[in-house]
Protein backbone atom coordinates (compact mmCIF):
# COMPACT_ATOMS: atom_id res chain seq x y z
CA UNK A 1 0.00 0.00 0.00
CA UNK A 2 2.81 2.40 0.82
CA UNK A 3 4.48 1.63 -2.53
CA UNK A 4 1.26 2.68 -4.30
CA UNK A 5 1.25 5.99 -2.44
CA UNK A 6 4.89 6.52 -3.41
CA UNK A 7 3.96 5.81 -7.02
CA UNK A 8 1.14 8.38 -6.96
CA UNK A 9 3.52 10.96 -5.44
CA UNK A 10 6.16 10.18 -8.05
CA UNK A 11 3.63 10.51 -10.87
CA UNK A 12 2.53 13.92 -9.65
CA UNK A 13 6.09 15.13 -9.09
CA UNK A 14 7.16 13.83 -12.51
CA UNK A 15 4.44 15.87 -14.19
CA UNK A 16 5.42 19.03 -12.31
CA UNK A 17 9.13 18.56 -13.10
CA UNK A 18 8.47 17.24 -16.64
CA UNK A 19 10.60 14.12 -16.17
CA UNK A 20 9.76 10.42 -16.45
CA UNK A 21 7.95 8.71 -13.61
CA UNK A 22 10.83 6.27 -13.09
CA UNK A 23 13.28 9.15 -12.55
CA UNK A 24 11.30 10.02 -9.42
CA UNK A 25 9.87 6.63 -8.40
CA UNK A 26 13.03 4.49 -8.43
CA UNK A 27 14.96 6.74 -5.98
CA UNK A 28 11.89 6.75 -3.71
CA UNK A 29 11.87 2.93 -3.72
CA UNK A 30 15.54 2.92 -2.70
CA UNK A 31 14.98 5.56 -0.02
CA UNK A 32 12.09 3.61 1.52
CA UNK A 33 13.89 0.25 1.41
CA UNK A 34 11.92 -1.47 -1.36
CA UNK A 35 14.97 -1.98 -3.56
CA UNK A 36 18.71 -1.40 -3.45
CA UNK A 37 20.66 1.06 -5.61
CA UNK A 38 21.18 -1.65 -8.27
CA UNK A 39 17.41 -2.09 -8.65
CA UNK A 40 17.20 -5.41 -6.84
CA UNK A 41 14.02 -5.80 -4.81
CA UNK A 42 14.50 -6.02 -1.05
CA UNK A 43 10.78 -6.20 -0.21
CA UNK A 44 7.84 -7.52 -2.14
CA UNK A 45 5.57 -4.73 -3.38
CA UNK A 46 2.99 -4.16 -6.06
CA UNK A 47 1.47 -1.11 -7.69
CA UNK A 48 -1.55 -0.59 -9.86
CA UNK A 49 -0.92 1.37 -13.05
CA UNK A 50 -3.17 2.15 -15.98
CA UNK A 51 -3.05 -0.04 -19.07
CA UNK A 52 -1.56 2.78 -21.15
CA UNK A 53 0.78 4.15 -18.45
CA UNK A 54 4.42 4.28 -19.48
CA UNK A 55 6.78 4.74 -16.53
CA UNK A 56 9.56 5.79 -18.90
CA UNK A 57 7.55 8.69 -20.32
CA UNK A 58 6.68 12.11 -18.98
CA UNK A 59 3.13 11.96 -17.64
CA UNK A 60 0.45 14.08 -19.29
CA UNK A 61 -1.74 16.51 -17.36
CA UNK A 62 -4.70 14.12 -17.25
CA UNK A 63 -2.42 11.45 -15.74
CA UNK A 64 -1.15 13.52 -12.83
CHARMM-style PDB file with segment names, atoms N, HN, CA, C and O in Angstrom:
ATOM      1  N   UNK     1       0.818  -1.190   0.000  1.00  0.00      PROA
ATOM      2  CA  UNK     1       0.000   0.000   0.000  1.00  0.00      PROA
ATOM      3  C   UNK     1       0.865   1.259   0.000  1.00  0.00      PROA
ATOM      4  O   UNK     1       0.560   2.229  -0.695  1.00  0.00      PROA
ATOM      5  N   UNK     2       1.929   1.240   0.772  1.00  0.00      PROA
ATOM      6  HN  UNK     2       2.176   0.452   1.336  1.00  0.00      PROA
ATOM      7  CA  UNK     2       2.814   2.397   0.821  1.00  0.00      PROA
ATOM      8  C   UNK     2       3.502   2.611  -0.531  1.00  0.00      PROA
ATOM      9  O   UNK     2       3.717   3.750  -0.944  1.00  0.00      PROA
ATOM     10  N   UNK     3       3.847   1.516  -1.220  1.00  0.00      PROA
ATOM     11  HN  UNK     3       3.672   0.590  -0.884  1.00  0.00      PROA
ATOM     12  CA  UNK     3       4.483   1.628  -2.534  1.00  0.00      PROA
ATOM     13  C   UNK     3       3.543   2.299  -3.526  1.00  0.00      PROA
ATOM     14  O   UNK     3       3.996   3.050  -4.390  1.00  0.00      PROA
ATOM     15  N   UNK     4       2.246   2.042  -3.418  1.00  0.00      PROA
ATOM     16  HN  UNK     4       1.878   1.432  -2.716  1.00  0.00      PROA
ATOM     17  CA  UNK     4       1.261   2.682  -4.299  1.00  0.00      PROA
ATOM     18  C   UNK     4       1.209   4.183  -4.046  1.00  0.00      PROA
ATOM     19  O   UNK     4       1.134   4.976  -4.985  1.00  0.00      PROA
ATOM     20  N   UNK     5       1.251   4.568  -2.773  1.00  0.00      PROA
ATOM     21  HN  UNK     5       1.312   3.924  -2.011  1.00  0.00      PROA
ATOM     22  CA  UNK     5       1.247   5.990  -2.437  1.00  0.00      PROA
ATOM     23  C   UNK     5       2.508   6.668  -2.965  1.00  0.00      PROA
ATOM     24  O   UNK     5       2.451   7.794  -3.459  1.00  0.00      PROA
ATOM     25  N   UNK     6       3.647   5.982  -2.861  1.00  0.00      PROA
ATOM     26  HN  UNK     6       3.693   5.067  -2.460  1.00  0.00      PROA
ATOM     27  CA  UNK     6       4.886   6.519  -3.408  1.00  0.00      PROA
ATOM     28  C   UNK     6       4.778   6.698  -4.922  1.00  0.00      PROA
ATOM     29  O   UNK     6       5.261   7.685  -5.479  1.00  0.00      PROA
ATOM     30  N   UNK     7       4.136   5.728  -5.579  1.00  0.00      PROA
ATOM     31  HN  UNK     7       3.744   4.927  -5.127  1.00  0.00      PROA
ATOM     32  CA  UNK     7       3.956   5.815  -7.024  1.00  0.00      PROA
ATOM     33  C   UNK     7       3.104   7.025  -7.394  1.00  0.00      PROA
ATOM     34  O   UNK     7       3.435   7.751  -8.331  1.00  0.00      PROA
ATOM     35  N   UNK     8       2.023   7.245  -6.677  1.00  0.00      PROA
ATOM     36  HN  UNK     8       1.754   6.655  -5.916  1.00  0.00      PROA
ATOM     37  CA  UNK     8       1.144   8.382  -6.959  1.00  0.00      PROA
ATOM     38  C   UNK     8       1.887   9.700  -6.744  1.00  0.00      PROA
ATOM     39  O   UNK     8       1.723  10.640  -7.523  1.00  0.00      PROA
ATOM     40  N   UNK     9       2.701   9.771  -5.691  1.00  0.00      PROA
ATOM     41  HN  UNK     9       2.834   9.008  -5.058  1.00  0.00      PROA
ATOM     42  CA  UNK     9       3.519  10.963  -5.443  1.00  0.00      PROA
ATOM     43  C   UNK     9       4.504  11.170  -6.584  1.00  0.00      PROA
ATOM     44  O   UNK     9       4.661  12.282  -7.088  1.00  0.00      PROA
ATOM     45  N   UNK    10       5.160  10.097  -6.984  1.00  0.00      PROA
ATOM     46  HN  UNK    10       5.032   9.194  -6.574  1.00  0.00      PROA
ATOM     47  CA  UNK    10       6.161  10.177  -8.053  1.00  0.00      PROA
ATOM     48  C   UNK    10       5.526  10.632  -9.355  1.00  0.00      PROA
ATOM     49  O   UNK    10       6.113  11.424 -10.092  1.00  0.00      PROA
ATOM     50  N   UNK    11       4.336  10.138  -9.639  1.00  0.00      PROA
ATOM     51  HN  UNK    11       3.859   9.495  -9.040  1.00  0.00      PROA
ATOM     52  CA  UNK    11       3.633  10.509 -10.870  1.00  0.00      PROA
ATOM     53  C   UNK    11       3.316  12.003 -10.881  1.00  0.00      PROA
ATOM     54  O   UNK    11       3.497  12.676 -11.896  1.00  0.00      PROA
ATOM     55  N   UNK    12       2.847  12.509  -9.759  1.00  0.00      PROA
ATOM     56  HN  UNK    12       2.700  11.963  -8.935  1.00  0.00      PROA
ATOM     57  CA  UNK    12       2.530  13.922  -9.647  1.00  0.00      PROA
ATOM     58  C   UNK    12       3.791  14.783  -9.751  1.00  0.00      PROA
ATOM     59  O   UNK    12       3.804  15.791 -10.459  1.00  0.00      PROA
ATOM     60  N   UNK    13       4.828  14.387  -9.056  1.00  0.00      PROA
ATOM     61  HN  UNK    13       4.817  13.569  -8.481  1.00  0.00      PROA
ATOM     62  CA  UNK    13       6.090  15.127  -9.088  1.00  0.00      PROA
ATOM     63  C   UNK    13       6.708  15.097 -10.481  1.00  0.00      PROA
ATOM     64  O   UNK    13       7.278  16.093 -10.928  1.00  0.00      PROA
ATOM     65  N   UNK    14       6.601  13.969 -11.167  1.00  0.00      PROA
ATOM     66  HN  UNK    14       6.138  13.160 -10.804  1.00  0.00      PROA
ATOM     67  CA  UNK    14       7.163  13.834 -12.512  1.00  0.00      PROA
ATOM     68  C   UNK    14       6.476  14.782 -13.478  1.00  0.00      PROA
ATOM     69  O   UNK    14       7.121  15.371 -14.346  1.00  0.00      PROA
ATOM     70  N   UNK    15       5.157  14.927 -13.325  1.00  0.00      PROA
ATOM     71  HN  UNK    15       4.634  14.448 -12.620  1.00  0.00      PROA
ATOM     72  CA  UNK    15       4.436  15.866 -14.189  1.00  0.00      PROA
ATOM     73  C   UNK    15       4.903  17.295 -13.926  1.00  0.00      PROA
ATOM     74  O   UNK    15       5.157  18.048 -14.867  1.00  0.00      PROA
ATOM     75  N   UNK    16       5.017  17.668 -12.663  1.00  0.00      PROA
ATOM     76  HN  UNK    16       4.811  17.057 -11.899  1.00  0.00      PROA
ATOM     77  CA  UNK    16       5.416  19.027 -12.311  1.00  0.00      PROA
ATOM     78  C   UNK    16       6.830  19.343 -12.803  1.00  0.00      PROA
ATOM     79  O   UNK    16       7.101  20.455 -13.259  1.00  0.00      PROA
ATOM     80  N   UNK    17       7.732  18.357 -12.708  1.00  0.00      PROA
ATOM     81  HN  UNK    17       7.512  17.454 -12.338  1.00  0.00      PROA
ATOM     82  CA  UNK    17       9.131  18.561 -13.104  1.00  0.00      PROA
ATOM     83  C   UNK    17       9.388  18.222 -14.572  1.00  0.00      PROA
ATOM     84  O   UNK    17      10.479  18.467 -15.087  1.00  0.00      PROA
ATOM     85  N   UNK    18       8.376  17.656 -15.246  1.00  0.00      PROA
ATOM     86  HN  UNK    18       7.490  17.457 -14.827  1.00  0.00      PROA
ATOM     87  CA  UNK    18       8.473  17.237 -16.640  1.00  0.00      PROA
ATOM     88  C   UNK    18       9.635  16.263 -16.860  1.00  0.00      PROA
ATOM     89  O   UNK    18      10.480  16.456 -17.734  1.00  0.00      PROA
ATOM     90  N   UNK    19       9.644  15.215 -16.037  1.00  0.00      PROA
ATOM     91  HN  UNK    19       8.957  15.058 -15.327  1.00  0.00      PROA
ATOM     92  CA  UNK    19      10.604  14.116 -16.169  1.00  0.00      PROA
ATOM     93  C   UNK    19       9.805  12.812 -16.170  1.00  0.00      PROA
ATOM     94  O   UNK    19       8.600  12.822 -15.920  1.00  0.00      PROA
ATOM     95  N   UNK    20      10.469  11.700 -16.447  1.00  0.00      PROA
ATOM     96  HN  UNK    20      11.448  11.692 -16.650  1.00  0.00      PROA
ATOM     97  CA  UNK    20       9.764  10.421 -16.452  1.00  0.00      PROA
ATOM     98  C   UNK    20       9.400  10.013 -15.027  1.00  0.00      PROA
ATOM     99  O   UNK    20      10.025  10.449 -14.060  1.00  0.00      PROA
ATOM    100  N   UNK    21       8.393   9.182 -14.921  1.00  0.00      PROA
ATOM    101  HN  UNK    21       7.885   8.828 -15.706  1.00  0.00      PROA
ATOM    102  CA  UNK    21       7.950   8.706 -13.611  1.00  0.00      PROA
ATOM    103  C   UNK    21       9.069   7.928 -12.926  1.00  0.00      PROA
ATOM    104  O   UNK    21       9.298   8.097 -11.729  1.00  0.00      PROA
ATOM    105  N   UNK    22       9.762   7.081 -13.673  1.00  0.00      PROA
ATOM    106  HN  UNK    22       9.576   6.944 -14.646  1.00  0.00      PROA
ATOM    107  CA  UNK    22      10.829   6.274 -13.085  1.00  0.00      PROA
ATOM    108  C   UNK    22      11.973   7.108 -12.521  1.00  0.00      PROA
ATOM    109  O   UNK    22      12.635   6.681 -11.575  1.00  0.00      PROA
ATOM    110  N   UNK    23      12.216   8.284 -13.081  1.00  0.00      PROA
ATOM    111  HN  UNK    23      11.678   8.631 -13.849  1.00  0.00      PROA
ATOM    112  CA  UNK    23      13.275   9.146 -12.551  1.00  0.00      PROA
ATOM    113  C   UNK    23      12.974   9.578 -11.118  1.00  0.00      PROA
ATOM    114  O   UNK    23      13.891   9.842 -10.340  1.00  0.00      PROA
ATOM    115  N   UNK    24      11.710   9.647 -10.777  1.00  0.00      PROA
ATOM    116  HN  UNK    24      10.966   9.431 -11.408  1.00  0.00      PROA
ATOM    117  CA  UNK    24      11.299  10.019  -9.425  1.00  0.00      PROA
ATOM    118  C   UNK    24      11.025   8.774  -8.580  1.00  0.00      PROA
ATOM    119  O   UNK    24      11.430   8.710  -7.419  1.00  0.00      PROA
ATOM    120  N   UNK    25      10.343   7.791  -9.157  1.00  0.00      PROA
ATOM    121  HN  UNK    25      10.015   7.844 -10.100  1.00  0.00      PROA
ATOM    122  CA  UNK    25       9.872   6.627  -8.404  1.00  0.00      PROA
ATOM    123  C   UNK    25      11.005   5.708  -7.945  1.00  0.00      PROA
ATOM    124  O   UNK    25      10.999   5.260  -6.799  1.00  0.00      PROA
ATOM    125  N   UNK    26      11.963   5.423  -8.801  1.00  0.00      PROA
ATOM    126  HN  UNK    26      11.969   5.787  -9.732  1.00  0.00      PROA
ATOM    127  CA  UNK    26      13.032   4.494  -8.426  1.00  0.00      PROA
ATOM    128  C   UNK    26      13.851   4.989  -7.234  1.00  0.00      PROA
ATOM    129  O   UNK    26      14.125   4.196  -6.334  1.00  0.00      PROA
ATOM    130  N   UNK    27      14.257   6.268  -7.184  1.00  0.00      PROA
ATOM    131  HN  UNK    27      14.034   6.913  -7.915  1.00  0.00      PROA
ATOM    132  CA  UNK    27      14.965   6.741  -5.983  1.00  0.00      PROA
ATOM    133  C   UNK    27      14.087   6.670  -4.720  1.00  0.00      PROA
ATOM    134  O   UNK    27      14.600   6.433  -3.626  1.00  0.00      PROA
ATOM    135  N   UNK    28      12.772   6.872  -4.865  1.00  0.00      PROA
ATOM    136  HN  UNK    28      12.355   7.064  -5.754  1.00  0.00      PROA
ATOM    137  CA  UNK    28      11.891   6.750  -3.714  1.00  0.00      PROA
ATOM    138  C   UNK    28      11.846   5.306  -3.209  1.00  0.00      PROA
ATOM    139  O   UNK    28      11.799   5.076  -2.001  1.00  0.00      PROA
ATOM    140  N   UNK    29      11.859   4.340  -4.119  1.00  0.00      PROA
ATOM    141  HN  UNK    29      11.896   4.528  -5.101  1.00  0.00      PROA
ATOM    142  CA  UNK    29      11.873   2.931  -3.717  1.00  0.00      PROA
ATOM    143  C   UNK    29      13.147   2.595  -2.957  1.00  0.00      PROA
ATOM    144  O   UNK    29      13.111   1.842  -1.983  1.00  0.00      PROA
ATOM    145  N   UNK    30      14.267   3.146  -3.394  1.00  0.00      PROA
ATOM    146  HN  UNK    30      14.296   3.757  -4.185  1.00  0.00      PROA
ATOM    147  CA  UNK    30      15.542   2.916  -2.697  1.00  0.00      PROA
ATOM    148  C   UNK    30      15.492   3.573  -1.320  1.00  0.00      PROA
ATOM    149  O   UNK    30      15.863   2.960  -0.319  1.00  0.00      PROA
ATOM    150  N   UNK    31      15.036   4.811  -1.275  1.00  0.00      PROA
ATOM    151  HN  UNK    31      14.734   5.309  -2.088  1.00  0.00      PROA
ATOM    152  CA  UNK    31      14.984   5.561  -0.020  1.00  0.00      PROA
ATOM    153  C   UNK    31      14.112   4.868   1.031  1.00  0.00      PROA
ATOM    154  O   UNK    31      14.430   4.896   2.220  1.00  0.00      PROA
ATOM    155  N   UNK    32      13.023   4.253   0.596  1.00  0.00      PROA
ATOM    156  HN  UNK    32      12.765   4.230  -0.370  1.00  0.00      PROA
ATOM    157  CA  UNK    32      12.094   3.612   1.520  1.00  0.00      PROA
ATOM    158  C   UNK    32      12.347   2.116   1.692  1.00  0.00      PROA
ATOM    159  O   UNK    32      11.539   1.417   2.303  1.00  0.00      PROA
ATOM    160  N   UNK    33      13.464   1.622   1.155  1.00  0.00      PROA
ATOM    161  HN  UNK    33      14.120   2.190   0.658  1.00  0.00      PROA
ATOM    162  CA  UNK    33      13.887   0.245   1.406  1.00  0.00      PROA
ATOM    163  C   UNK    33      13.219  -0.830   0.582  1.00  0.00      PROA
ATOM    164  O   UNK    33      13.297  -2.007   0.934  1.00  0.00      PROA
ATOM    165  N   UNK    34      12.560  -0.461  -0.513  1.00  0.00      PROA
ATOM    166  HN  UNK    34      12.497   0.495  -0.800  1.00  0.00      PROA
ATOM    167  CA  UNK    34      11.917  -1.465  -1.357  1.00  0.00      PROA
ATOM    168  C   UNK    34      12.897  -2.125  -2.332  1.00  0.00      PROA
ATOM    169  O   UNK    34      12.697  -3.268  -2.744  1.00  0.00      PROA
ATOM    170  N   UNK    35      13.939  -1.406  -2.692  1.00  0.00      PROA
ATOM    171  HN  UNK    35      14.101  -0.478  -2.358  1.00  0.00      PROA
ATOM    172  CA  UNK    35      14.969  -1.978  -3.557  1.00  0.00      PROA
ATOM    173  C   UNK    35      16.306  -1.328  -3.236  1.00  0.00      PROA
ATOM    174  O   UNK    35      16.368  -0.273  -2.606  1.00  0.00      PROA
ATOM    175  N   UNK    36      17.384  -1.985  -3.685  1.00  0.00      PROA
ATOM    176  HN  UNK    36      17.334  -2.843  -4.197  1.00  0.00      PROA
ATOM    177  CA  UNK    36      18.705  -1.396  -3.455  1.00  0.00      PROA
ATOM    178  C   UNK    36      19.079  -0.509  -4.639  1.00  0.00      PROA
ATOM    179  O   UNK    36      18.316  -0.398  -5.599  1.00  0.00      PROA
ATOM    180  N   UNK    37      20.233   0.111  -4.573  1.00  0.00      PROA
ATOM    181  HN  UNK    37      20.852   0.020  -3.793  1.00  0.00      PROA
ATOM    182  CA  UNK    37      20.661   1.056  -5.607  1.00  0.00      PROA
ATOM    183  C   UNK    37      20.845   0.394  -6.972  1.00  0.00      PROA
ATOM    184  O   UNK    37      20.830   1.078  -7.995  1.00  0.00      PROA
ATOM    185  N   UNK    38      21.017  -0.925  -6.998  1.00  0.00      PROA
ATOM    186  HN  UNK    38      21.029  -1.481  -6.167  1.00  0.00      PROA
ATOM    187  CA  UNK    38      21.178  -1.650  -8.268  1.00  0.00      PROA
ATOM    188  C   UNK    38      19.834  -2.047  -8.869  1.00  0.00      PROA
ATOM    189  O   UNK    38      19.785  -2.609  -9.963  1.00  0.00      PROA
ATOM    190  N   UNK    39      18.746  -1.760  -8.161  1.00  0.00      PROA
ATOM    191  HN  UNK    39      18.786  -1.304  -7.272  1.00  0.00      PROA
ATOM    192  CA  UNK    39      17.413  -2.087  -8.652  1.00  0.00      PROA
ATOM    193  C   UNK    39      16.913  -3.455  -8.244  1.00  0.00      PROA
ATOM    194  O   UNK    39      15.908  -3.933  -8.769  1.00  0.00      PROA
ATOM    195  N   UNK    40      17.601  -4.086  -7.316  1.00  0.00      PROA
ATOM    196  HN  UNK    40      18.418  -3.698  -6.889  1.00  0.00      PROA
ATOM    197  CA  UNK    40      17.198  -5.409  -6.841  1.00  0.00      PROA
ATOM    198  C   UNK    40      16.209  -5.239  -5.689  1.00  0.00      PROA
ATOM    199  O   UNK    40      16.461  -4.513  -4.727  1.00  0.00      PROA
ATOM    200  N   UNK    41      15.079  -5.929  -5.819  1.00  0.00      PROA
ATOM    201  HN  UNK    41      14.874  -6.518  -6.600  1.00  0.00      PROA
ATOM    202  CA  UNK    41      14.018  -5.800  -4.811  1.00  0.00      PROA
ATOM    203  C   UNK    41      14.475  -6.351  -3.467  1.00  0.00      PROA
ATOM    204  O   UNK    41      15.052  -7.435  -3.393  1.00  0.00      PROA
ATOM    205  N   UNK    42      14.212  -5.599  -2.411  1.00  0.00      PROA
ATOM    206  HN  UNK    42      13.743  -4.717  -2.471  1.00  0.00      PROA
ATOM    207  CA  UNK    42      14.500  -6.015  -1.047  1.00  0.00      PROA
ATOM    208  C   UNK    42      13.222  -6.413  -0.318  1.00  0.00      PROA
ATOM    209  O   UNK    42      13.264  -7.198   0.629  1.00  0.00      PROA
ATOM    210  N   UNK    43      12.098  -5.880  -0.751  1.00  0.00      PROA
ATOM    211  HN  UNK    43      12.063  -5.242  -1.521  1.00  0.00      PROA
ATOM    212  CA  UNK    43      10.785  -6.195  -0.206  1.00  0.00      PROA
ATOM    213  C   UNK    43       9.845  -6.460  -1.379  1.00  0.00      PROA
ATOM    214  O   UNK    43      10.012  -5.915  -2.470  1.00  0.00      PROA
ATOM    215  N   UNK    44       8.872  -7.294  -1.126  1.00  0.00      PROA
ATOM    216  HN  UNK    44       8.736  -7.737  -0.239  1.00  0.00      PROA
ATOM    217  CA  UNK    44       7.842  -7.516  -2.136  1.00  0.00      PROA
ATOM    218  C   UNK    44       6.863  -6.351  -2.105  1.00  0.00      PROA
ATOM    219  O   UNK    44       6.405  -5.947  -1.036  1.00  0.00      PROA
ATOM    220  N   UNK    45       6.541  -5.808  -3.283  1.00  0.00      PROA
ATOM    221  HN  UNK    45       6.913  -6.136  -4.151  1.00  0.00      PROA
ATOM    222  CA  UNK    45       5.566  -4.735  -3.377  1.00  0.00      PROA
ATOM    223  C   UNK    45       4.864  -4.825  -4.722  1.00  0.00      PROA
ATOM    224  O   UNK    45       5.380  -5.417  -5.670  1.00  0.00      PROA
ATOM    225  N   UNK    46       3.700  -4.239  -4.789  1.00  0.00      PROA
ATOM    226  HN  UNK    46       3.281  -3.757  -4.019  1.00  0.00      PROA
ATOM    227  CA  UNK    46       2.995  -4.161  -6.056  1.00  0.00      PROA
ATOM    228  C   UNK    46       2.337  -2.802  -6.167  1.00  0.00      PROA
ATOM    229  O   UNK    46       2.013  -2.163  -5.166  1.00  0.00      PROA
ATOM    230  N   UNK    47       2.145  -2.371  -7.415  1.00  0.00      PROA
ATOM    231  HN  UNK    47       2.409  -2.890  -8.228  1.00  0.00      PROA
ATOM    232  CA  UNK    47       1.475  -1.112  -7.688  1.00  0.00      PROA
ATOM    233  C   UNK    47       0.464  -1.355  -8.797  1.00  0.00      PROA
ATOM    234  O   UNK    47       0.611  -2.271  -9.607  1.00  0.00      PROA
ATOM    235  N   UNK    48      -0.545  -0.533  -8.818  1.00  0.00      PROA
ATOM    236  HN  UNK    48      -0.665   0.212  -8.161  1.00  0.00      PROA
ATOM    237  CA  UNK    48      -1.549  -0.591  -9.860  1.00  0.00      PROA
ATOM    238  C   UNK    48      -1.324   0.604 -10.787  1.00  0.00      PROA
ATOM    239  O   UNK    48      -1.357   1.756 -10.355  1.00  0.00      PROA
ATOM    240  N   UNK    49      -1.094   0.308 -12.070  1.00  0.00      PROA
ATOM    241  HN  UNK    49      -1.067  -0.628 -12.421  1.00  0.00      PROA
ATOM    242  CA  UNK    49      -0.920   1.370 -13.053  1.00  0.00      PROA
ATOM    243  C   UNK    49      -1.950   1.177 -14.156  1.00  0.00      PROA
ATOM    244  O   UNK    49      -2.474   0.080 -14.345  1.00  0.00      PROA
ATOM    245  N   UNK    50      -2.229   2.233 -14.867  1.00  0.00      PROA
ATOM    246  HN  UNK    50      -1.803   3.124 -14.714  1.00  0.00      PROA
ATOM    247  CA  UNK    50      -3.168   2.153 -15.981  1.00  0.00      PROA
ATOM    248  C   UNK    50      -2.589   1.347 -17.130  1.00  0.00      PROA
ATOM    249  O   UNK    50      -1.372   1.232 -17.272  1.00  0.00      PROA
ATOM    250  N   UNK    51      -3.469   0.793 -17.945  1.00  0.00      PROA
ATOM    251  HN  UNK    51      -4.458   0.887 -17.830  1.00  0.00      PROA
ATOM    252  CA  UNK    51      -3.053  -0.037 -19.067  1.00  0.00      PROA
ATOM    253  C   UNK    51      -2.119   0.721 -20.010  1.00  0.00      PROA
ATOM    254  O   UNK    51      -1.175   0.138 -20.544  1.00  0.00      PROA
ATOM    255  N   UNK    52      -2.369   1.997 -20.218  1.00  0.00      PROA
ATOM    256  HN  UNK    52      -3.135   2.471 -19.785  1.00  0.00      PROA
ATOM    257  CA  UNK    52      -1.563   2.784 -21.148  1.00  0.00      PROA
ATOM    258  C   UNK    52      -0.451   3.576 -20.469  1.00  0.00      PROA
ATOM    259  O   UNK    52       0.260   4.324 -21.139  1.00  0.00      PROA
ATOM    260  N   UNK    53      -0.282   3.430 -19.153  1.00  0.00      PROA
ATOM    261  HN  UNK    53      -0.860   2.823 -18.608  1.00  0.00      PROA
ATOM    262  CA  UNK    53       0.781   4.154 -18.450  1.00  0.00      PROA
ATOM    263  C   UNK    53       2.147   3.658 -18.884  1.00  0.00      PROA
ATOM    264  O   UNK    53       2.380   2.454 -18.995  1.00  0.00      PROA
ATOM    265  N   UNK    54       3.040   4.595 -19.127  1.00  0.00      PROA
ATOM    266  HN  UNK    54       2.851   5.572 -19.037  1.00  0.00      PROA
ATOM    267  CA  UNK    54       4.417   4.283 -19.475  1.00  0.00      PROA
ATOM    268  C   UNK    54       5.305   4.963 -18.434  1.00  0.00      PROA
ATOM    269  O   UNK    54       5.381   6.191 -18.388  1.00  0.00      PROA
ATOM    270  N   UNK    55       5.968   4.176 -17.610  1.00  0.00      PROA
ATOM    271  HN  UNK    55       5.907   3.179 -17.647  1.00  0.00      PROA
ATOM    272  CA  UNK    55       6.782   4.739 -16.531  1.00  0.00      PROA
ATOM    273  C   UNK    55       8.054   5.405 -17.045  1.00  0.00      PROA
ATOM    274  O   UNK    55       8.724   6.126 -16.304  1.00  0.00      PROA
ATOM    275  N   UNK    56       8.383   5.167 -18.299  1.00  0.00      PROA
ATOM    276  HN  UNK    56       7.840   4.581 -18.900  1.00  0.00      PROA
ATOM    277  CA  UNK    56       9.561   5.791 -18.898  1.00  0.00      PROA
ATOM    278  C   UNK    56       9.185   6.968 -19.787  1.00  0.00      PROA
ATOM    279  O   UNK    56       9.959   7.369 -20.656  1.00  0.00      PROA
ATOM    280  N   UNK    57       7.997   7.519 -19.569  1.00  0.00      PROA
ATOM    281  HN  UNK    57       7.368   7.193 -18.863  1.00  0.00      PROA
ATOM    282  CA  UNK    57       7.546   8.689 -20.323  1.00  0.00      PROA
ATOM    283  C   UNK    57       7.131   9.771 -19.332  1.00  0.00      PROA
ATOM    284  O   UNK    57       6.806   9.491 -18.178  1.00  0.00      PROA
ATOM    285  N   UNK    58       7.149  10.992 -19.805  1.00  0.00      PROA
ATOM    286  HN  UNK    58       7.413  11.219 -20.743  1.00  0.00      PROA
ATOM    287  CA  UNK    58       6.685  12.113 -18.981  1.00  0.00      PROA
ATOM    288  C   UNK    58       5.160  12.047 -18.935  1.00  0.00      PROA
ATOM    289  O   UNK    58       4.508  11.999 -19.978  1.00  0.00      PROA
ATOM    290  N   UNK    59       4.591  12.044 -17.726  1.00  0.00      PROA
ATOM    291  HN  UNK    59       5.121  12.083 -16.879  1.00  0.00      PROA
ATOM    292  CA  UNK    59       3.127  11.965 -17.643  1.00  0.00      PROA
ATOM    293  C   UNK    59       2.439  13.199 -18.224  1.00  0.00      PROA
ATOM    294  O   UNK    59       2.974  14.307 -18.189  1.00  0.00      PROA
ATOM    295  N   UNK    60       1.250  12.977 -18.754  1.00  0.00      PROA
ATOM    296  HN  UNK    60       0.815  12.077 -18.782  1.00  0.00      PROA
ATOM    297  CA  UNK    60       0.447  14.079 -19.292  1.00  0.00      PROA
ATOM    298  C   UNK    60      -0.393  14.665 -18.155  1.00  0.00      PROA
ATOM    299  O   UNK    60      -0.508  14.072 -17.083  1.00  0.00      PROA
ATOM    300  N   UNK    61      -0.968  15.823 -18.404  1.00  0.00      PROA
ATOM    301  HN  UNK    61      -0.874  16.305 -19.275  1.00  0.00      PROA
ATOM    302  CA  UNK    61      -1.741  16.513 -17.362  1.00  0.00      PROA
ATOM    303  C   UNK    61      -2.882  15.641 -16.834  1.00  0.00      PROA
ATOM    304  O   UNK    61      -3.123  15.620 -15.627  1.00  0.00      PROA
ATOM    305  N   UNK    62      -3.574  14.937 -17.691  1.00  0.00      PROA
ATOM    306  HN  UNK    62      -3.378  14.954 -18.671  1.00  0.00      PROA
ATOM    307  CA  UNK    62      -4.697  14.121 -17.246  1.00  0.00      PROA
ATOM    308  C   UNK    62      -4.246  12.923 -16.432  1.00  0.00      PROA
ATOM    309  O   UNK    62      -5.059  12.323 -15.728  1.00  0.00      PROA
ATOM    310  N   UNK    63      -2.957  12.552 -16.509  1.00  0.00      PROA
ATOM    311  HN  UNK    63      -2.297  13.039 -17.081  1.00  0.00      PROA
ATOM    312  CA  UNK    63      -2.422  11.448 -15.740  1.00  0.00      PROA
ATOM    313  C   UNK    63      -2.036  11.833 -14.325  1.00  0.00      PROA
ATOM    314  O   UNK    63      -2.055  10.998 -13.420  1.00  0.00      PROA
ATOM    315  N   UNK    64      -1.682  13.103 -14.131  1.00  0.00      PROA
ATOM    316  HN  UNK    64      -1.667  13.781 -14.866  1.00  0.00      PROA
ATOM    317  CA  UNK    64      -1.153  13.521 -12.826  1.00  0.00      PROA
ATOM    318  C   UNK    64      -2.213  13.722 -11.794  1.00  0.00      PROA
ATOM    319  OT1 UNK    64      -1.906  14.073 -10.654  1.00  0.00      PROA
TER     320      UNK     64
END
